[in-house]
Amino acid sequence: MHNKTTAILIKQLYKLQKLFPIVAARIETRWGILAGHLYLQELLIKHRPNRHGFPEYIFQLIMCIYLLHVSEFGDFGIPLILTMANVESPEIEHDVVNEI
């Protein structure tokens, strides 16, 4: 992994770990493999109707991490297709952004 990509990833995972440590740990242990790609997609795509989604800031962090993963390892032949119907609706919580 390139030094610049590594630095960005570490920074993003650190931010994510503050509020969602289990999610950050799962990303870290799956980094660079198909399971990581699929896990990141699962976090971004709505599968359960009763799920509220992540706060907007966290959704953006996960998207950034996903894009880093794809830029380093490709999409494993499974591209992310986002539509308004399947994207997790981020909750807008400005207090969360200010805490981090």
N, C-alpha and C positions, 0 to 999 in steps of 0.2 A: 504494500500500500504506500502511496506517495505520502511524504511528510505533511504536506498541506492538508490532504484528505484526512489523515490520521488526526491532526490537530483539530480540524473541524468536527470530526466524529466524537472525539473525547469531550469537546466543549458541549456538543448537543446532548450526549448521553449524561453528562454531569447535570445539566439543567433538567432533563427528564427524570433522573434518579431522585431529585429532591421531592417530587410529587408522586411519581409512579415507579418506585424502586424495583418492583417485580418485573414490570414491562421492560425497564432498562436492562435488567439482568438477563432476561430472555433474549433480547436483541443482541447483547454482547456474546452470549454463548452460541448463538446461531449465525454469527457474522461470517459472511463469505460462502455460505452454503445455501442450497435450495430451501431448506427449512427456514432460514432467515428471511429470504425473499418472500416466501409464503406468509410468514408471521407478520411481516411489515404490511403486506397487502391486506391481511385479515384485520389489522388494526385500523386501516383506512376505509375499508368497505363495510357497509352496514349489512349484517346478516340476521340480526335479531330486531324485530320491530319495537321491543320494549327498551332498547338501549338508547341512551341519550347522547352518546358520543363524548369525546374529550373536550375540555375547554379549548377555545380557538388557538391559543398560544401553544398548547401541547400538540394539537393536531398539526400545526405548522412545523413543530420540531420533528414529529414523526415523519412528515412528508420530506423534510430536509434529509433526515437519516435514510429514508427510502431512496431518495435520489442519489445520495452518496453511494449506497449499496449497488444500485444499478450502474452508476458510472464506473465503479471498480470491477464488478463481476458480471455485468450484463443482466438481462431479464430472465435468464434460464428458459427462454422460449415461452414465458408466461407474462405478457405485458399487463400492466395495470390499466384497466379501462374504468374511468370514473364518469359517472353520470349524476345528475342531480338526484336520481332515485336511489342510487346505491352508496353515495358518500355519507359517512357519518356526519351528522349535523353538529358542527362544533358549537358548544355553548360559549357564549361571550361572557367571560368573567374577567373584567379588567383588574380586579383585586389580585388575582393569581399572577398576572403579568407583573404587577408592581412588587410582589413578594419575592420574585426570583431575581 
